[in-house]
Amino acid sequence: MKAAVIPAKGESFIIEERETPKPGPGQIRVAVEACGVCHSDAMVREGVLPGLQFPRVPGHEVAGRVDAVGEGVSRWKVGDRVGVGWHGGHCFECDDCRAGDFINCDHQQVTGATHDGGYATAMVAPAEGAARIPDDLDAVHAGPLLCAGVTTFNALRNAGLRAGATVAVQGIGGLGHLGVQFARRMGCRTIAISRGDDKKQLAEELGAHDFIDAKATDPAEALQALGGADIILATAPSGDAIQSVFGGLSKRGRLVIVAATGEELAFPGFALLSGKSVAGWPSGTAADSEDTMRFAVEQDVEAAIEAFPLERAEEAYAKMMANDVRFRAVLTMS
């Protein structure tokens, strides 16, 4: 097999030929067809995640086919189309797992971090971390739905939405361009928020009913002029930008943060007394990913991608980090 490997903390990718691994008990081997390049991969490359060991093959937006199964695996068979996301597996035994909250497992496995991921022509994964890919969804578009897709879809559907609710999406990038589509297809009045008006036409094409230029106007005031937002989905990892939209919530509105910002955030405590709330949301399990992909196919939600061959992993990563991809970079193995 061939893999794009981070040899040590902070170092650039090298392309290696490796022996193809064999799946152990409870595992499957995936012949990878495509793998998305996500901003969270920077946490792997820079060694931010605790316990990370190098060398490491990153990648948690994996789409391919099962080509071998380990002992005790009955759900999957050779030839099945599967995707593997950030949540790569769980222990089934901790208190969270016993309560069915697998995404918060004390011993959660993270694809491309706790074990090698999808920047490779083959990878081994825990069987419970695999999600079935619909027949009508090609691999390069399935990949981003296993992270950016499931994160935005899952955050919205778990935010207490009702039909006709007003949803504002802060940031029209890798996460936000999917968030706008999901919110509109869920039957919500959808407002897109971005700095500058260069994404106004795109936001409208994605399904936004209204657009707010946060560079030209105060986004909270603009949201209140539109009646306030029941949900604000924060997708751009800027503390200032996230804080600036809080005042645009309706009296019982909820700010849901999915942007991976390490900054401290501050919100006025008095405003929370009306019922406003601030929450975060993780990605999702394999079952959540299956729901996401099925909804995307049925409702015509699609990630905008730029494809790169595996050998150009360093270029794809650099363009992603420079915010120079509209909107998801995807590595292809053929």
N, C-alpha and C positions, 0 to 999 in steps of 0.2 A: 504494500500500500504506500501511498504518498501522503505526506502531511506537512502543513505549515506550522512550524514549532517555534515557541518562544524559549530560547535556550536558558535564559537567566533573567532575573528581574530587570525590567526596563529595556531589554535588548530587542532588536529588530527580528522579524521573522526570518527563519531559514527553511528551505524546502528539503525535506528528508525522505529517503526511502526507508521504510520500516517493515518488519515482519507483521503480517496481518494478524491481529489478536483473535483469540478464540473466546466465545462467550462462556462464562462460568454458570453455575446454578442460578436460576432466576434472572438470567441476562439474555439479551438478544444482540446480535451483530447487525448493524445497518450498513448497507452499501449506500454511501452518501451520494446524492445527486446535486444538492445545493445546500448552502449554509449562509444565513444572513450574517452581516457584520454589524454588531451592536455597540453603542457607546459603553455599555457595561463591560465589554471585553477589555476596556482600558483598566478596569479594576484587577483583571487577571494579569495583563502585561506589566502593570506597575506594582504588582504584588500586594495590593491593598487588602484583599480578602484574607482573613485569618487562616493559618494552617496551609496556605497555598504552597505547593511544591513545584519546583522546576527540574527539568524542562516540562513544558505543558503545551498541549494543543487546545486552544480555546474554541469557542463556537457553541452557541446554545439556540440557534434557529435552524435546526437540522431537518432536512427533508430527504427521504430516500426509500429504500425497500429492505425488508428483512431478508438476510441471506444466510443466517444460521441462528439456531435457538439453543439455549442451554438447558440443562436438566431442570425439570419441574415447570417449564414454561408451557402453558396450554392455550393461552389467549391468542398467541401469534404463531404464524406459520411462514415458511419461506415464500417470498414473493409479495407479502402484504406491504402496502404502502404505509409508511409511518413517519411521523415527525417527533422530534424531541426538543423540548424547550428548556428554559432556565431551571425549572423544577425537575430535576433528573431522577428523583427517587426519594423514598421515605422509609422509616424504620418499622412502621406499623405497631410499635410498642410503647412509645412515649405517651404522656397524657394527651397531647394535642392529637396525635394519630388516633388514639382510642376514642376521641371525641369526633373523629372524622375531619379534623382541621389539618389535613396533610401538608398544606402550603407552609404551615408554621411548625413543622416537625423539628424537634430538638436536634435531630441528626440528619437534616435535609441534605441530600446530595445535589450539587449544582453542576449541571452539564458544562464541561469546559473549564471547571475550576477544581472541584474535588476529584474529578476524573477527566480524562481527555475527551474533547468535544468534536465538533463537526468540521473544523478546518482540515479535513482529511478525506480520502476516498473511502475510508471505512472507520467505524467506531463501535465500541461496545457500550451498551446502556442497560440499566435496570429495566426489566420488562414493564414495571408499573409506571415508568416515565414516558412510555411511548403513546402517541396519539394517532388514531387512524386518519389518514388524509382522504378527503372525498375524491372520487374518480374525476370530477370535473375541475379539479384544482391542480395546476401544474406545480412542480417542485419549487421553481424559483419564486413563485408568488406565495407558496405555502410557508416558506421559511420565515419571513417577517411576521406572519400572523402568529407564530409560536412564541413571540416575545412582545413586540410593539402591539400586535393585534390583540392577543389575549389580555394584555395589561389594560388597554383602553376599554375593550369590550366588557371585561369582567368588572372593572371599576364602575362603569356606568350602570350595568345591570344590578349591581349590589348597592347602589346609592339611593334606593328607594324611589326610583323614577315612576311617574305615572304618565299615561298618554297625554300629550299636549304640554308637558313640562318644558320650561325654558332651560336649555343647556348652553353654557358658554364654554368654548374650548380656547384656553390660553396657550398660544404657540401653535403655528402651523408648520410643523416639521415632521420628523420620523414618526413620532407618536401622534401629534396633533392632526395630521392629514388623515389618519385612520379614525381618530376620535370624532372628527366632524362627520365622516361618513356613517359611523355607527350611530351617533346621536340622531342624525336625520332619519336613518332607516328604522330607528326605534320609535319613530313618531313624535319626536321632540322638535320644538321650535329651537333652531340651532343658530348660535351666534359665534363667529370666529373672531379671535383677537390676535393681532400681530403688530409688531413695530414696523411702521411704514406701510404703504399701500400697494407694494409690489406683489403681494399675495392675495389681493382682493379678488381678482378674477378667478384665480385658482380656488379660493375658498368657496366662491359661489358655484363653481363647477362641481366641487365636491359635495355640495348640498346645503351650504350655509344660507340661512334666510337673511342674516344681517352680518355686517363686517365692521369691526372697530379698529381704527388705526391708533394704537397705544402711544405712538410717537407724536401724533397731532392733537390728541385729546386725553383727558384723564379717563382711563378705562372704567373705573368704578362709577364715575358720574355718567358716562355714556351708557353703562349697563342699567343704571337706575332710570335713565331717561327712556329706556326700552321696557321698563317695568320690573327690573331686577331679575337675577338668575336663580332658579331653583337649585341648579348644580353648576359649579364652575370646575371644569376638569383642567388642572394645571399640568401642562406637558413640557414646558420649556424650563430647563434647570437654572433659573435665575431667581435668587431670593427676592430681589427688588421687584421683579416682574410679578412674582406670585403674590407678594404682599400688596401690590398696587391694585389687584382686582378684588381683594376681599370685600371692600366696601360696596361692591356691585351685587352682593348676594341679597336675595329677598329675606324677609324677616326670619324664616325658618330654613333658609338656604344652606347648602353644604359645599364647602370647598374641598375637593378631592384631589390630593397631590399624588401624581404618578411619576413626576420628574425626579430623577436621582440627583438632588442637590445636597451637598454636605453642609450648606450654610444654616445658621440658626435663623429661625423665622419668628417674627413678633406680630401679634394681632391684638387689637384693643379688647380688653376683657369685658368692658361694659356692653359692647356690641353683641357678645355671645349670649347675653341674658334674654335676648328676643327669641332665642332658639337656633341662632346660627351655629354652625359647627365646622371644624376643620378635621379632616381625616386623610390617611394615606391608604394606598391599596397595593398589594404585591401583584405578581403576575397571575399565576394560576396553575392548577394541576393538569395532567394529561386530559382528564375529562373536560375541564374548562377549555382547553385548546381545541378539543373536538367540537365543542359547542361553537366556539369562535369561528372555526373554519367552515362549519356547516352554515352558520348564519351568513358569513361572508359570501359563500357561493349562492345561497338562496336570495340574498338581498343585493347582490352585485357590488360588494365592497372589495376594493382591490388596492394593494400596496403599490405605490410608485417605486420602481426599482431601477438600479443600474448594475448590470452584471459584469463580473470580472472572473477570469479563470483563476484557479487555485494558485498558480504560480505568481499571480499579481496580488497576493494577499497583503503585502506591505503597502502597495499603492492604494488598495481599497481601504485599508485601515486609516492611512494618512488622510485620504479624502473625506472619510467619515468624521475623523477627529477635527478636520478643518471646516466642517459643516458645508462641504462642497459637493454633496450628493443629494439629489432630489428623488426619493427621500431615504431610501434604504439601499445600501450596498449589499450585493449577494454574490458569494463565490460559487462558481460552477465547477463540476468535477470532470466534465467530458471535454 
